[in-house]
Amino acid sequence: MKRQVDWFLIIEVIALSVLGYITLKSAVITVQNGDVIVKKQMFFLLLGTIGALFFYFYDYRKLLNFVPVLYALTLLVLLTTLVLGKVIHGSKSWINLGVFMLQPSEPAKLIAILTIGYIAKNTRSNYLTFKTMLKLGFAVGVLLVLILIQPDFGTASVYIVMLVVVLFVLGLDRKVIIILIVFSILGGIFAWNYVFKPYQKNRILTVINPERDPLGSGYQVIQSKIAVGSGRIFGKGFGKGTQSKLKYLPEPHTDFIFAVFSEEFGFMGVAVVLALYMLIILRILNIARVALDKEGMIMAVAVAAVFFYQSVVSIGMVVGLIPTTGIPLPFFSYGGSGTITYLSMIGLVLNIYRKRFSII
């Protein structure tokens, strides 16, 4: 009998979640209401597990039938966020639900992936047609624009990468790829001159030279790199990281949580975490390879793209290779919206694996 569950993927996700939770407990020691944050994260992990179980047991092929309704509801929530949302760090991206702050752009990633699967399911051709490309671009693009308006460029970039990877896997023509690259370069130049705000430009320039403003835009990167470097081979030990405990690290439980982990667990700990992320992405890509149908394959690829991009950007951010974008590190960064979404994505991928031999 063929195996129904990819236990390797489950164990890898549990291992990352445990390491993330342990790191969070240390990161919030000097943060106001740190004990509340830890308790909330445990609650989010529980909700995420419930979400994962739902997406694992409910046949994804039947779930795709509800995509038009789910997509419409997502648009409504994102529009509501623009009107009634709470501004945090310059972006109107959150809705206060009382129990926790909902960031709709996070679960919208899962809806975008389901929408991609829905379009793939309802496309007869096995090749990427111009019509299909327009459908995918429009469906993801509408969500992207609503998130850009907030404005949340970091989260919006996740949708762009997701779409590009999906189009590439479906067979995007080489000429179209070149055209997209050219438009991306021109769009980048336009955005730099007319869209990006001064603080966003500073973040990019800070990556090139953090010392240009060591007490301003370069402060976060410099302190983060100090934290990572001071961990050396084996780290300072759990709860003994000085950068976070002395409050040199900004947002130690969200944007810079990996810097906290690096300082306390050192190079060896970082190697383990990087290996876990790599194994998770490879397992998901393997599930895409053995998927029963085109929609299952492309949704698994989209999930892998999200995890790969967010882990690379979030980790690259703390070592000064990538501008500070506020993109959370899956299974590590504190936050209910993200935690529930990422675990639900894992449930969806496991569902695709479970149904790989089904014919009904």
QUIGI-V993023 format. One record per pair of residues at least 6 apart in sequence whose ideal C-beta (glycine too) atoms are under 8 Angstrom apart, sorted by the first residue. I is the first residue (numbers start at 0). GAP is how many residues later the second one is. D is the distance in whole Angstrom. If there is no record, write none. Layout:
i->I gap->GAP d->D
i->I gap->GAP d->D
This chain:
i->1 gap->355 d->6
i->3 gap->350 d->5
i->4 gap->345 d->7
i->4 gap->348 d->8
i->4 gap->349 d->7
i->5 gap->277 d->6
i->5 gap->281 d->7
i->5 gap->344 d->6
i->5 gap->347 d->5
i->7 gap->271 d->7
i->7 gap->275 d->6
i->8 gap->271 d->7
i->8 gap->274 d->4
i->8 gap->275 d->7
i->8 gap->278 d->8
i->8 gap->337 d->7
i->8 gap->340 d->7
i->8 gap->341 d->7
i->8 gap->344 d->8
i->9 gap->336 d->8
i->9 gap->340 d->7
i->11 gap->264 d->5
i->11 gap->267 d->5
i->11 gap->268 d->5
i->11 gap->271 d->7
i->12 gap->267 d->6
i->12 gap->318 d->7
i->12 gap->330 d->7
i->12 gap->333 d->5
i->14 gap->261 d->6
i->15 gap->257 d->7
i->15 gap->260 d->5
i->15 gap->261 d->7
i->15 gap->264 d->7
i->15 gap->314 d->8
i->15 gap->315 d->4
i->15 gap->316 d->7
i->16 gap->28 d->6
i->16 gap->314 d->5
i->16 gap->326 d->8
i->18 gap->242 d->7
i->18 gap->250 d->8
i->18 gap->253 d->8
i->18 gap->254 d->6
i->18 gap->257 d->8
i->18 gap->313 d->7
i->19 gap->237 d->7
i->19 gap->309 d->8
i->19 gap->311 d->5
i->19 gap->312 d->4
i->19 gap->313 d->8
i->20 gap->17 d->8
i->20 gap->20 d->6
i->20 gap->21 d->7
i->20 gap->24 d->7
i->21 gap->216 d->7
i->22 gap->234 d->6
i->22 gap->237 d->6
i->22 gap->238 d->4
i->22 gap->241 d->7
i->22 gap->309 d->7
i->23 gap->13 d->7
i->23 gap->14 d->6
i->23 gap->17 d->6
i->23 gap->229 d->6
i->23 gap->233 d->7
i->23 gap->308 d->8
i->23 gap->310 d->6
i->24 gap->13 d->5
i->25 gap->212 d->6
i->25 gap->213 d->5
i->25 gap->215 d->7
i->25 gap->218 d->7
i->25 gap->234 d->6
i->25 gap->238 d->6
i->26 gap->217 d->6
i->26 gap->225 d->4
i->26 gap->226 d->4
i->26 gap->230 d->6
i->26 gap->233 d->4
i->27 gap->6 d->3
i->27 gap->7 d->8
i->27 gap->9 d->5
i->27 gap->10 d->6
i->27 gap->224 d->7
i->27 gap->225 d->5
i->27 gap->306 d->8
i->28 gap->210 d->7
i->28 gap->215 d->8
i->28 gap->216 d->6
i->29 gap->214 d->7
i->29 gap->215 d->6
i->29 gap->216 d->8
i->29 gap->217 d->6
i->29 gap->222 d->8
i->30 gap->6 d->7
i->30 gap->221 d->7
i->30 gap->222 d->6
i->33 gap->219 d->8
i->36 gap->216 d->6
i->36 gap->297 d->6
i->39 gap->60 d->6
i->39 gap->294 d->8
i->39 gap->296 d->7
i->40 gap->293 d->6
i->40 gap->298 d->7
i->42 gap->293 d->8
i->43 gap->56 d->7
i->43 gap->291 d->7
i->43 gap->292 d->4
i->43 gap->295 d->4
i->43 gap->296 d->6
i->44 gap->294 d->6
i->44 gap->298 d->8
i->46 gap->289 d->7
i->46 gap->292 d->8
i->46 gap->293 d->5
i->47 gap->291 d->5
i->47 gap->292 d->4
i->47 gap->293 d->8
i->47 gap->294 d->7
i->47 gap->295 d->3
i->47 gap->296 d->7
i->48 gap->294 d->6
i->50 gap->289 d->5
i->50 gap->290 d->8
i->50 gap->292 d->6
i->50 gap->293 d->4
i->50 gap->296 d->6
i->51 gap->291 d->4
i->51 gap->292 d->6
i->51 gap->294 d->5
i->51 gap->295 d->3
i->51 gap->298 d->8
i->52 gap->294 d->6
i->53 gap->290 d->7
i->53 gap->293 d->7
i->54 gap->8 d->8
i->54 gap->289 d->5
i->54 gap->290 d->8
i->54 gap->292 d->3
i->54 gap->293 d->4
i->54 gap->295 d->8
i->54 gap->296 d->6
i->55 gap->291 d->4
i->55 gap->292 d->8
i->55 gap->294 d->5
i->55 gap->295 d->5
i->55 gap->298 d->7
i->56 gap->294 d->7
i->57 gap->293 d->7
i->58 gap->292 d->7
i->58 gap->296 d->7
i->59 gap->57 d->7
i->59 gap->235 d->8
i->59 gap->236 d->7
i->59 gap->239 d->7
i->59 gap->288 d->6
i->59 gap->291 d->5
i->59 gap->292 d->6
i->59 gap->295 d->7
i->60 gap->60 d->8
i->60 gap->232 d->8
i->60 gap->234 d->8
i->60 gap->294 d->7
i->62 gap->51 d->7
i->63 gap->50 d->6
i->63 gap->53 d->6
i->63 gap->54 d->5
i->63 gap->57 d->6
i->63 gap->231 d->7
i->66 gap->44 d->8
i->66 gap->47 d->5
i->66 gap->48 d->6
i->66 gap->50 d->8
i->66 gap->51 d->4
i->67 gap->50 d->8
i->69 gap->41 d->5
i->69 gap->44 d->7
i->70 gap->40 d->6
i->70 gap->44 d->5
i->70 gap->68 d->7
i->73 gap->30 d->7
i->73 gap->33 d->8
i->73 gap->34 d->5
i->73 gap->37 d->5
i->73 gap->69 d->7
i->74 gap->67 d->7
i->74 gap->68 d->8
i->74 gap->71 d->7
i->76 gap->18 d->8
i->76 gap->27 d->5
i->76 gap->31 d->8
i->77 gap->26 d->5
i->77 gap->27 d->7
i->77 gap->30 d->6
i->77 gap->65 d->7
i->77 gap->68 d->4
i->77 gap->69 d->7
i->78 gap->67 d->7
i->79 gap->15 d->7
i->80 gap->11 d->7
i->80 gap->12 d->7
i->80 gap->13 d->7
i->80 gap->14 d->6
i->80 gap->23 d->5
i->80 gap->69 d->7
i->81 gap->10 d->6
i->81 gap->64 d->7
i->81 gap->67 d->6
i->81 gap->68 d->7
i->83 gap->11 d->7
i->84 gap->7 d->4
i->84 gap->8 d->6
i->84 gap->9 d->6
i->84 gap->10 d->6
i->84 gap->65 d->7
i->85 gap->6 d->7
i->85 gap->8 d->5
i->85 gap->9 d->7
i->85 gap->10 d->6
i->85 gap->15 d->7
i->87 gap->6 d->6
i->87 gap->13 d->8
i->88 gap->237 d->7
i->89 gap->61 d->8
i->89 gap->109 d->8
i->90 gap->59 d->5
i->90 gap->60 d->6
i->90 gap->61 d->5
i->91 gap->58 d->5
i->92 gap->10 d->5
i->92 gap->11 d->8
i->92 gap->12 d->6
i->92 gap->54 d->8
i->92 gap->57 d->5
i->92 gap->59 d->5
i->92 gap->62 d->7
i->93 gap->7 d->4
i->93 gap->8 d->7
i->93 gap->9 d->5
i->94 gap->6 d->7
i->94 gap->7 d->5
i->94 gap->9 d->7
i->95 gap->6 d->8
i->99 gap->236 d->4
i->100 gap->235 d->8
i->100 gap->236 d->8
i->101 gap->234 d->7
i->101 gap->235 d->6
i->102 gap->232 d->7
i->102 gap->234 d->4
i->102 gap->235 d->7
i->103 gap->233 d->7
i->104 gap->42 d->5
i->104 gap->45 d->7
i->104 gap->47 d->6
i->104 gap->50 d->5
i->104 gap->51 d->8
i->104 gap->232 d->8
i->105 gap->49 d->8
i->105 gap->229 d->8
i->105 gap->231 d->4
i->105 gap->232 d->5
i->105 gap->234 d->8
i->105 gap->235 d->5
i->106 gap->230 d->6
i->106 gap->233 d->7
i->106 gap->234 d->5
i->106 gap->237 d->8
i->107 gap->35 d->5
i->107 gap->39 d->7
i->108 gap->49 d->6
i->108 gap->50 d->7
i->108 gap->53 d->7
i->108 gap->197 d->6
i->108 gap->232 d->6
i->108 gap->236 d->8
i->109 gap->231 d->5
i->109 gap->234 d->6
i->109 gap->235 d->6
i->109 gap->238 d->7
i->110 gap->32 d->8
i->111 gap->27 d->7
i->111 gap->28 d->5
i->111 gap->31 d->6
i->111 gap->47 d->6
i->111 gap->50 d->7
i->111 gap->190 d->8
i->112 gap->49 d->7
i->112 gap->186 d->5
i->112 gap->189 d->5
i->112 gap->190 d->6
i->112 gap->193 d->8
i->112 gap->232 d->7
i->112 gap->235 d->7
i->113 gap->185 d->7
i->113 gap->234 d->8
i->114 gap->24 d->5
i->114 gap->25 d->7
i->115 gap->20 d->6
i->115 gap->23 d->7
i->115 gap->24 d->7
i->115 gap->46 d->8
i->115 gap->50 d->6
i->115 gap->182 d->6
i->115 gap->183 d->6
i->115 gap->186 d->6
i->116 gap->178 d->4
i->116 gap->179 d->7
i->116 gap->181 d->6
i->116 gap->182 d->4
i->117 gap->177 d->7
i->118 gap->13 d->7
i->118 gap->16 d->5
i->118 gap->17 d->6
i->118 gap->20 d->6
i->119 gap->50 d->8
i->119 gap->174 d->5
i->119 gap->175 d->4
i->119 gap->178 d->5
i->119 gap->179 d->8
i->120 gap->172 d->7
i->120 gap->173 d->7
i->120 gap->174 d->4
i->122 gap->6 d->7
i->122 gap->9 d->5
i->122 gap->12 d->8
i->122 gap->171 d->8
i->124 gap->7 d->7
i->125 gap->168 d->7
i->126 gap->43 d->8
i->126 gap->44 d->5
i->127 gap->39 d->7
i->127 gap->42 d->4
i->127 gap->43 d->4
i->127 gap->44 d->6
i->127 gap->45 d->8
i->131 gap->38 d->7
i->132 gap->34 d->6
i->132 gap->39 d->7
i->132 gap->43 d->8
i->135 gap->27 d->7
i->135 gap->30 d->7
i->135 gap->31 d->7
i->136 gap->26 d->7
i->139 gap->19 d->6
i->139 gap->22 d->7
i->139 gap->23 d->5
i->140 gap->22 d->8
i->142 gap->16 d->6
i->143 gap->12 d->5
i->143 gap->15 d->5
i->143 gap->16 d->7
i->143 gap->19 d->8
i->146 gap->8 d->6
i->146 gap->9 d->5
i->146 gap->12 d->7
i->147 gap->8 d->5
i->151 gap->174 d->8
i->152 gap->47 d->7
i->152 gap->172 d->7
i->153 gap->159 d->8
i->153 gap->171 d->3
i->153 gap->172 d->5
i->153 gap->173 d->5
i->154 gap->171 d->8
i->154 gap->172 d->7
i->156 gap->152 d->8
i->156 gap->156 d->8
i->156 gap->168 d->7
i->156 gap->170 d->8
i->157 gap->148 d->6
i->157 gap->151 d->6
i->157 gap->152 d->6
i->157 gap->169 d->7
i->160 gap->144 d->6
i->160 gap->145 d->8
i->160 gap->148 d->5
i->161 gap->140 d->5
i->161 gap->143 d->5
i->161 gap->144 d->6
i->161 gap->147 d->8
i->163 gap->16 d->7
i->164 gap->136 d->6
i->164 gap->137 d->7
i->164 gap->140 d->4
i->165 gap->132 d->6
i->165 gap->135 d->7
i->165 gap->136 d->6
i->165 gap->139 d->7
i->167 gap->9 d->7
i->168 gap->129 d->7
i->168 gap->132 d->5
i->169 gap->128 d->7
i->171 gap->8 d->8
i->191 gap->9 d->7
i->195 gap->8 d->8
i->198 gap->18 d->7
i->201 gap->11 d->7
i->201 gap->14 d->7
i->201 gap->15 d->4
i->202 gap->14 d->6
i->202 gap->120 d->4
i->202 gap->121 d->5
i->202 gap->122 d->8
i->203 gap->119 d->5
i->204 gap->7 d->7
i->204 gap->12 d->7
i->205 gap->6 d->7
i->205 gap->7 d->7
i->205 gap->11 d->5
i->205 gap->12 d->5
i->205 gap->15 d->6
i->205 gap->117 d->7
i->205 gap->118 d->8
i->206 gap->14 d->7
i->206 gap->113 d->6
i->206 gap->114 d->7
i->206 gap->115 d->7
i->206 gap->116 d->5
i->208 gap->9 d->8
i->209 gap->8 d->4
i->209 gap->11 d->4
i->209 gap->12 d->5
i->209 gap->15 d->8
i->209 gap->110 d->6
i->210 gap->7 d->6
i->210 gap->11 d->7
i->211 gap->6 d->6
i->212 gap->6 d->8
i->213 gap->8 d->6
i->218 gap->31 d->8
i->219 gap->30 d->5
i->219 gap->36 d->7
i->219 gap->104 d->6
i->220 gap->99 d->5
i->220 gap->103 d->7
i->222 gap->20 d->6
i->222 gap->25 d->5
i->222 gap->26 d->6
i->222 gap->27 d->8
i->222 gap->36 d->8
i->223 gap->19 d->8
i->223 gap->25 d->7
i->223 gap->32 d->5
i->223 gap->35 d->4
i->223 gap->93 d->8
i->223 gap->94 d->5
i->223 gap->95 d->7
i->223 gap->96 d->7
i->224 gap->93 d->8
i->224 gap->94 d->6
i->224 gap->95 d->5
i->225 gap->17 d->6
i->225 gap->22 d->7
i->226 gap->14 d->7
i->226 gap->16 d->4
i->226 gap->17 d->7
i->226 gap->21 d->8
i->226 gap->22 d->6
i->226 gap->29 d->8
i->226 gap->32 d->4
i->226 gap->33 d->7
i->226 gap->35 d->6
i->226 gap->36 d->4
i->226 gap->91 d->8
i->227 gap->31 d->6
i->227 gap->34 d->4
i->227 gap->35 d->7
i->227 gap->90 d->6
i->227 gap->91 d->6
i->229 gap->6 d->7
i->229 gap->12 d->7
i->229 gap->13 d->7
i->229 gap->33 d->6
i->230 gap->10 d->8
i->230 gap->31 d->5
i->230 gap->32 d->4
i->230 gap->33 d->7
i->230 gap->34 d->7
i->230 gap->35 d->4
i->230 gap->36 d->7
i->230 gap->38 d->8
i->230 gap->39 d->8
i->231 gap->34 d->5
i->231 gap->35 d->7
i->232 gap->33 d->5
i->232 gap->34 d->5
i->232 gap->35 d->6
i->233 gap->31 d->8
i->233 gap->32 d->5
i->233 gap->33 d->8
i->233 gap->34 d->6
i->234 gap->27 d->8
i->234 gap->28 d->7
i->234 gap->29 d->5
i->234 gap->30 d->4
i->234 gap->31 d->3
i->234 gap->33 d->7
i->234 gap->34 d->6
i->235 gap->6 d->7
i->235 gap->27 d->6
i->235 gap->28 d->6
i->235 gap->30 d->8
i->236 gap->27 d->6
i->237 gap->26 d->6
i->237 gap->27 d->8
i->238 gap->6 d->8
i->238 gap->25 d->7
i->239 gap->24 d->6
i->240 gap->19 d->6
i->240 gap->22 d->4
i->240 gap->23 d->5
i->241 gap->6 d->8
i->241 gap->21 d->8
i->242 gap->6 d->5
i->242 gap->16 d->7
i->242 gap->17 d->8
i->242 gap->20 d->6
i->243 gap->8 d->4
i->243 gap->15 d->8
i->243 gap->16 d->5
i->243 gap->19 d->7
i->248 gap->7 d->5
i->248 gap->10 d->6
i->248 gap->11 d->7
i->249 gap->6 d->6
i->251 gap->7 d->7
i->251 gap->8 d->5
i->252 gap->7 d->8
i->252 gap->80 d->8
i->252 gap->81 d->4
i->253 gap->72 d->8
i->253 gap->74 d->7
i->253 gap->79 d->5
i->253 gap->80 d->5
i->253 gap->81 d->7
i->254 gap->59 d->8
i->254 gap->62 d->7
i->254 gap->69 d->7
i->254 gap->71 d->6
i->254 gap->73 d->8
i->254 gap->78 d->7
i->255 gap->62 d->6
i->256 gap->72 d->6
i->256 gap->75 d->5
i->256 gap->76 d->5
i->256 gap->77 d->7
i->257 gap->15 d->8
i->257 gap->56 d->6
i->257 gap->57 d->6
i->257 gap->60 d->5
i->257 gap->71 d->6
i->257 gap->74 d->6
i->258 gap->59 d->4
i->260 gap->8 d->6
i->260 gap->9 d->7
i->260 gap->12 d->7
i->260 gap->71 d->7
i->261 gap->7 d->7
i->261 gap->8 d->5
i->261 gap->56 d->7
i->264 gap->7 d->8
i->273 gap->41 d->8
i->276 gap->30 d->7
i->276 gap->34 d->5
i->279 gap->27 d->6
i->280 gap->23 d->5
i->280 gap->26 d->6
i->280 gap->27 d->5
i->280 gap->30 d->8
i->283 gap->16 d->6
i->283 gap->19 d->6
i->283 gap->20 d->4
i->283 gap->23 d->7
i->283 gap->65 d->5
i->284 gap->15 d->7
i->284 gap->16 d->7
i->284 gap->19 d->5
i->286 gap->13 d->5
i->286 gap->62 d->6
i->286 gap->63 d->8
i->286 gap->65 d->6
i->286 gap->66 d->5
i->286 gap->69 d->8
i->287 gap->8 d->8
i->287 gap->9 d->5
i->287 gap->10 d->8
i->287 gap->12 d->4
i->287 gap->13 d->5
i->287 gap->16 d->7
i->287 gap->64 d->8
i->288 gap->8 d->8
i->289 gap->63 d->7
i->289 gap->66 d->5
i->290 gap->6 d->4
i->290 gap->9 d->6
i->290 gap->61 d->5
i->290 gap->62 d->8
i->290 gap->65 d->6
i->291 gap->60 d->8
i->291 gap->63 d->6
i->291 gap->64 d->5
i->291 gap->65 d->7
i->291 gap->66 d->6
i->295 gap->56 d->4
i->295 gap->59 d->7
i->295 gap->60 d->8
i->296 gap->55 d->8
i->298 gap->49 d->7
i->298 gap->50 d->8
i->298 gap->53 d->7
i->299 gap->49 d->5
i->299 gap->52 d->5
i->302 gap->42 d->5
i->302 gap->43 d->8
i->302 gap->45 d->7
i->302 gap->46 d->5
i->305 gap->24 d->8
i->305 gap->39 d->7
i->306 gap->23 d->6
i->306 gap->35 d->8
i->306 gap->38 d->8
i->309 gap->17 d->5
i->309 gap->18 d->7
i->309 gap->19 d->7
i->309 gap->20 d->6
i->310 gap->18 d->6
i->310 gap->19 d->6
i->311 gap->10 d->8
i->312 gap->9 d->5
i->312 gap->12 d->6
i->312 gap->14 d->5
i->313 gap->13 d->5
i->313 gap->14 d->7
i->313 gap->15 d->4
i->313 gap->18 d->8
i->313 gap->19 d->7
i->314 gap->14 d->7
i->315 gap->6 d->4
i->316 gap->6 d->7
i->316 gap->7 d->6
i->316 gap->8 d->6
i->316 gap->10 d->7
i->327 gap->7 d->6
i->327 gap->10 d->5
i->329 gap->8 d->7
i->329 gap->12 d->5
i->330 gap->8 d->8
i->330 gap->11 d->6
